[in-house]
Amino acid sequence: MHIPDGYLSPATAGTMYAASVPFWYVATKQVRRTLTNRTVPVLALFAAFSFVLMMFNVPLPGGTTGHAVGGTLLAIIVGPWAAVLGISVVLGIQALFFGDGGILALGANCFNMAIVLPLAGYFIYKVLAGDSEANSSRRLLAAVAGSYIAINIAALLTGIELGIQPTLFHTADGTPLYAPYNMNKALPAMMGGHLLVAGPIEALVTGLVFAYLQRSSFDLIATEAPKKGGGKLWLLWGALSLVALATPLGLLASGTAWGEWGSGELKDLGLNFIPNGLKRFEGWWPAPIPDYGWSRMGATIGYLLSAFIGIALVAFLAWVIGRRLIRKTAGESAPSESPPKMKSESFLSKNISHITQALESVLFSEDLGRAPGLLQGLDPRVKVVTLLLFIVIVSLARSLPILACIFFMVMVLSILSKVPLGFFLKRVLLFIPIFTAVIAIPALFITPGDALVIVGDKVIITEQGARTAGFLVLRVLDSLSLGVLLILTTPWDSLLRALRWLRLPALFVAILGMTYRYIFLLLHAVNNMFLARKSRTVGSLSGAENRRWLARALTTTLAKSHHLSEEVYLAMLSRGYRGEVVTLDNFSLRRRDFFWGIFAVVIAAIILWRSNL
Amino acid sequence: MKTGVTECIFEARNLNYTYPGNIKALSGLSLTIMTGELVALLGANGSGKSTLLKLLDGLVFPSSGELLAFGKPLSEKALKDGSFVMEFRRNVGLVFQDPDVQLFSPTVWDEVTFGPLQLGIPRDEIVGRAMEVLELLNIGHLRDRPPYRLSSGEKKKVSLASVLSLHPQVLLLDEPTTGLDPWSQGNLIDFLMRWSEEGKTLVFSTQDLDVVEEVASRIIVLGTDHGLVADGKPEQFLADPDFLLRTNLVHEHSHRHQELVHRHRHFHEHQH
């Protein structure tokens, strides 16, 4: 659900930042009121925990794996507003260090996953849990349902943000400038995956950890004094049906977008357009993965089906978790079930290598940041501002050759900064641009426009289709490589200083810094847990056993984070911390900073001037 | 809050501390710590040493009983007073047992300057102090390192540096030598002894009786019932095998061969 840069227009990205700011403001106020001086350590440690949570590969029944966001879980444990700030910090770190989500798109990603998700999840949880006991299965069910619904609401928002792009932002000849698929394709693509895969994972992780917390003595699930007229169980089913029914509404609403370049219009252009050729696919619904809504009717059915399968899955999960919970409290041992076997070896190794890789890559980046080189020698403020300027320019530029030139320029800069090109390209190209290229392929064929490739008498690829695919891939590549270049040539502490100078609230920067620091500690601890487990495991374990172990590992990590946050707070207090972050920042601008600044502004101006001709 | 020669630094009367869930950490503790004393805090695991140090540092507050620091009550209310808390934090420093708790800043430099910055010490002076303590502990080369790139010995040193930059008069240390190799341990002991020669007060918890013998001018032993079982000169107690066994400070299978160990204090500079 992390939107990379290049998918959203600068206008959308800006709007989403603007939409997020009031929530951040309220969240900061709320959190400082409840946590007072503890704000920084508590948020930092729980953010570090949710970062770790997002890195875990969870084995799903059926043998696949995926990872959770944990937004609802965090909201239940630390409160919704603290979760808003915590997950925002995590998304910021992911965008900066792992290119997971764009820097311009961070506003949108935070709005979807760090604001709407925890708030919605918490609200649903509260309503459904009502005044039930802390260790009741109803509360567990509420957490599971809340997390499932909330992640789907977030996915819906993401789909909408992506879906409005081609309608609102295209060139005069109809080439979409950013995400090329409109509502009736973006929504099913987003919702299908989340109703069926990501949603159940989120629900599973939330349910497992929550159930574990209920049974253990950790006093982390806050229950308020029983209130009269609390939620009712039917609300659960009401809310679930609402999600199932409301999602296709997005489809209906997008009817106009579809009509905008419907087949009639295209026939007027004298083109025998692809959708005609694709009509034969119409009978194919429900497809296993409802990705591209070729026909509205088919998409609607696909939607409903996805929704109901997903909900059935979640209901089943809730039932299984609940049953196990009851059995455990009754003191019985679980009889061996026969869930789909999956190799524990691969599951453990996958997690271990995943975590180790992340740690190593960050450590290597850090060495590069302190090594001599062109960009390393610049003042971090100048570097942050100019590289951000380039990222904005990339999102504004409307010329493919210029976007290609920018990528070339970034490569030259990375060579001049003595960043090994192979490492740089691997870091940039792997995953997100490849993923984007795959996403862009259908756009070649389905974007209406002038013929580019004709097979027989049919237009296969349109000029507009080729260009929109090019825009998407190049923009993603450019922004990502600029972000990677920044992080590879700037030590983390310098970056934090620069962010403070850019007027990011000191509280936020302090949380960001501390989160990053404790992510390492928690990841090392988790890696040790995995290794210890591996050393004691012979043969393969069932998926269920792995899941149970994972729940224990996550809960232990959660308890560790909680304990650490309290101790760190005392350690800060001991050295005079009183809730205000005081920092020592000294920068010194040198001549090269001015030269670089002038160079960057000139380049940016030239790009803007040339690309809008 | 000037610390005279024989001034009383901490006075505790009948201190009790109970953690949430009715878990007892300290019960009925009374003691007085004077300026210039080198106090070793002994006791089995879970006897309340860390809690006592946190109480003395004004981080947690007694459930009942009275605690005075520099003649003034050390209570939650008293520490709300801005000038008192600033003065107290400048004078008393605590080095936590787990350096990962103590090192929360992005780099060593940020860590060492954290305390002085929060306490409003002038910026020029902060830079001077930070350089000085890094020099003093021979860790100048670690300046720009993030905490996760330090060895455990280096972490311990940086923890100490981060507190020493406050120029405290009273240093509280929670198991400072635990996890250090013998060479680093020796270095640390030398350093602490040199540091305390200037009339400063040292209270440290430890499990290591050799360290006690080398450093402490007084020992305080907490029992498994979380109360005071001994308070006095180290020689008085360390020679008494029955006492050591009773307080879980030694195991009956381990003997102390005092007569076989040749010890000497080494005050030379370490330039490694």
Interface residues (C-beta under 8 A of the other chain):
Chain A: P41 A44 L363 E366 R370 P491 W492 D493 L496 G513 M514 Y516 R517 Y518 F520 L521 H524 L564 E567 V568 L570 A571 M572 L573 S574 R575 G576 Y577 R578 V582 T583 L584
Chain B: K54 D57 L59 V60 V85 M86 R89 R90 G93 L94 F96 D98 D100 V101 Q102 L103 F104 S105 P106 T107 W109 D110 T113 F114 G115 L117 Q118 L119 G120 R123 I126 V127 D144 P146 P147 Y148 R149 S162 V163 L166
